[in-house]
Amino acid sequence: MLDGLDHHAGDISPYRTFERGEWAALRADTPLTMAPDELEELRGLVTRVSIEEVVAIYLPLSRLLNLYVAAAQALFRETQRFLRDNHHKVPYIVGMAGSVAVGKSTTARILQRLLARWPNHPKVELVTTDGFLLPNAVLEREGLMNRKGFPESYDLPALLRFLSDIKAGRRPARAPVYSHLIYDVTPNQVVEIDRPDILIVEGLNVLQTGRPPRDGKAIPYVSDFFDFSVYLDADETVLLQWYVDRFLTLRGTAFSDPKSYFHRYSKLSDAEAVTTATAIWNRINLLNLHENIQPTRQRADLILKKGESHLVEEVALRKL
């Protein structure tokens, strides 16, 4: 009976699912525009991304997004003619969500580089929502330091204003900058985004919504500004291992800097570091994953399911 229900549910899924080989074949004749040394500078601390992975997964994705962007640009031009309007072009916004340690930053950087090589959208910018976290002083005052990365730890009005400015074509739109060294927003530092063709917005909770108001009044969500969204997925046990691996790597690199917020962890033994990282994961990141991040997975237009080796094993694309 359960098998029948599962089968029926699969039949009415809004997604079309591709195994790795099937998806890779969709690359067609899309040329590889990234050299191995370019990929090396885009890689994260732990995320192992090879040229083969770029060819199999990210080239087909860049081809698909190129089609979507071209269609959106054409629709915009026709709509402008219909409205007899001569306003600026509107950037195409791609949202990217997923757990801590799943590899969002590396994926976003690779996608940014590939998309910028297509002739009809050479200007591709990338913003992470880390910059919109409330400053540590505010989080400490509100008792939210252990909820950092949870929805309530962000300056949501500022993030919504930034995305609204992007869609309105205001130039330049400004986003705050986050320092992973000091684990805080950098005071008086901004990144300027000046009418890109595509903007990639990467963050933990970018696909989250809230309960709709009973009176039907508009409440904007971050995802309302997205034209396409990607969710990076992996099993919890795999995510924990990647988080611990990253923690161990940071212990010998960034944490060793006396200016690092986590400098106190640099002297931990291997066993102590594993215990500490696991405790942080279970207390904060796993809770955030369960409560806020994973429930938004089915809102994405594309889900990339990664296996233990960091390779994407399955791709689910929302049907048009």
N, C-alpha and C positions, 0 to 999 in steps of 0.2 A: 504493500500500500504506500509506504514512504517512497519507494523507488518510483512509483507511478506519479506521485505528487512532485517529486524532484524533476522528473522528466517533463511533466507538464509545465512546471515553472520555467524550465530551460527553454521550452518552446515559445514562451511569451516574453522572454528577456528582451529588454530594449537594446542589448548589445550584440554585436557580431564578434565572435571570439576567434582568434588566429593563434595557432601554434607558431613557435619561433620560425620554423622554416617557411611556413606559409606567408608570414608577415615579411620576412626577408626578401621573398620573391617580388614583392610589390615595389621594391626599389626601382625595378625596370632598368632604364639606362641612365638613371640619375648619377652624375659623376661624383666621385669622392673629391671634395674640395679642401680636405684637411690633411696636413702632413703629420707624421708621427710626433715631431717635436712640438707642434701646436697642441696636440692632444695631451702631451706630457705636462704642459703648463696649465691645462684646464683641469687636470685630475685633482680629486680631493685627497685627503690624508690617507683614507683607507679604501675608498671606492676604486676598484680595479676596472678600468674601462680600456679595452683594447681597440685597435683600429677595426678588428673583425666585428666588435660589438657596434661600433659606429656604423659600419656598412650594413649590418643585419637589422638593426633596430632604428637608429636615429636618421639614417638617410631616407628610409621609407616614410618616417614621420615628418621629416622636413619637406618631402615631396607632397605629402597629404596637406600639410599646413600651407604650403605654397598655393595649392589649388583653392583652399578655403580663403586665403587672403586675397587672391586674385578675384575670386567671386565676390567677396565683400567690397573690394575696391570698385568693381564694375557696378554692383548694386548701388553703391554710394553715388557714383557719377550719374547713373540714371535717375536716382531719387533727386539729386540736385537739379537736374534738368526739369523734372516734373514740378518741383517746388519753385523753379526759377530762382534758385539760390546759388550764391557763389562763395559759400563758406569754405574754409580750409578742409583738407582731408582729415578723417578721424583715425587715430592709431588703432590697429588691431591688437587687442590685449589677450594674452595667453596666461592663464593662471596655472600654477603648479603647486600641488599639495602633497602631503605625505608625512610619515613619522620622522622624528629625530633619527638620524643615522641611516636613512634609507637611500641617500645619495641625491637629494633634490638639487643641491647647489651645483654639483658636477654636471648633472643632466641639463640643468638650465643653461650653464655656460656652453656646453657642447651644442645645444640646440640654438643658442644665440649665434654662435659662430657659423653654423651650417645655414641658418636662415638668412644671414647677412650676405651669403654668396649668391642668392637668387637675384636676378636682375631687377625684378619689380618691387623689391623691398630691401634695399641695401642698408637702411638705418634701423638697427635692432638694438634696443636697450634692455637692461635687466635691473630690476629692483627687488630686494628682499624685504619682507615685512619686519625683519629684526629691527630696522631703524625706527619703526613705529611702536616699539615696546616703550612702556613708560619708564622714565629714568629710575635707577635703583633707589634713589632717595625717596621717590614717590611710592615705589613698591614696598619699601621697608616701612614707611609711615602707614601704609594701608594694610600691612601684614600679608603681602602678596609675593614675597620673594620665593617662597616654595611653590608658587603658582605661576612662575615665569614661563611664558610660552602658552599658557592657558588663555582663552579669549579675553578674560577680564584684565589681563596684564598689558593689553595694547591700548594705545590712544586711537580708538576706532574712529572718532570724528575727524582726526587729522588724516588718517589713511583714506577715508571716504572723500575728504576734500581734495586730497592729492589725485585720486582716480577721477574725480569729477573734473578737475583742472585738465587732466590728460585728455579726457573725452571732449572737453570744451575747446581744446586747442590753445589753451593759455600757454604762453611761452616766456620763460621756461617754467615748467612745473618743478617744484623742489621737494625732495624727500630727505629726511634726516638720515644720518649715517651711524651704524652700530659698530663698535669695536669688540671683537671676540677676545682680544687681549685683556682689556679692562672689564669685559663683561657688562658693558653699559653703553648707552647712547653717547656719542661723542658731542660735547657741547659746541655750539656755534659752527657746526660742519654740516653741509648739505651736498647732495648730488643733484645736478640740474638735468632735467629730461626735457629736450626741446623738440617736440613734434616728431617722434620716431614713426617709422612705418609700422613697426611691431614693438610692443612692450611686453616682456615676460615678467610676471609678478610671482615670486616664489615665497612660500611660507607654510607654516604648519596648518593654520586654520582658515585658509583663504576661501574654502568652499562652504564654510559654516553659515547657517541661517539661524533665525530664531522663530519663536512661535508668532504666526501672523496676527496682527491686531484685529480685534472683533469689529472695530468700526471701519475696517478696510482702508485706512489711511496708509500712505506709502511709507514704508520703513526700508531704506536702502541697505543692501548687504554688499560686501566686497565683491562677491561673485556676480552681482548684477551688472558689473562693468566688464565682465569677461566675454570675449567672443568665442573662446575655446578653453577647455580646462583639461589638465592632465593630473592623474593621481598615481603616485609611485607606491606600490604595494609589496609587502614581503611578510612572511610568517613571523610571529612574535619572537620565537626562539632565535631566529636568524637575526632579527633586529637587535636583540639583546647582545648577541655575539659581536655584531658590527659595532655596537656602542662601546662595548668593553675594549675591543681592538683599537678603536679610535682614542679612547681614554688612555690606554697604554702608550700609544704613539705620542699623544699630546704631553704625557708625563715627561717624556724625554726631549720634547721640543718646546712648544709654546709655554708650558707650565714652568719650565726652568728659568724663564725670564722673570726677574724680580718684580717687574711691573704687572705681571699676570695676576688676575684676580684669583686664579687657582694655583698660585705658586706653592701653597702649602702642600699640595699633592705631589710635588716633584720629587720628594724624598721617600715616597711610599715604596715598599718592596712590591714585587710582582703580585704576591698573594694579597697584600693589603690593597693594592690598586684594583684588583679584580673584585674584591669584596666591596670596596667603596663605590666603584662604578655600578655594580649590580644593585646596591642599595639605592643609589640615586635613580637608576632606571626604574626600579619597582615603585619607588615612592613618588616620583614626579612624571617621568616620561611615559611609562606604561599607563598610568592613570589618565594622562592627557590623551593618549592614543585611544583608550577605551571610551572616554567620556566625550571627546570632541573631534578627534581626527578621523578615526575609522568610520564613524557613522556618516561621514560626508563622502565616502568613497563612491557610492552609487550616484552621486550628483555629477561626477566627472564625465566629460565627453570621451576620454580615453583613459584606460587603466593599464599600466605596465606592471606585470607581476614578475618580481625578481626572485631568483633562487639563491641558494647558499653561496654560490660562486660569484655573486653579483651580476650574473647574466640575466637578461630579461627572457623568461621562458614562455610567457603568454601575453597576448595583447588583446584587450577588449575595446572595441570601438562602438560608440553609440550609433545606432542606426538613424539615418536621416528621415 
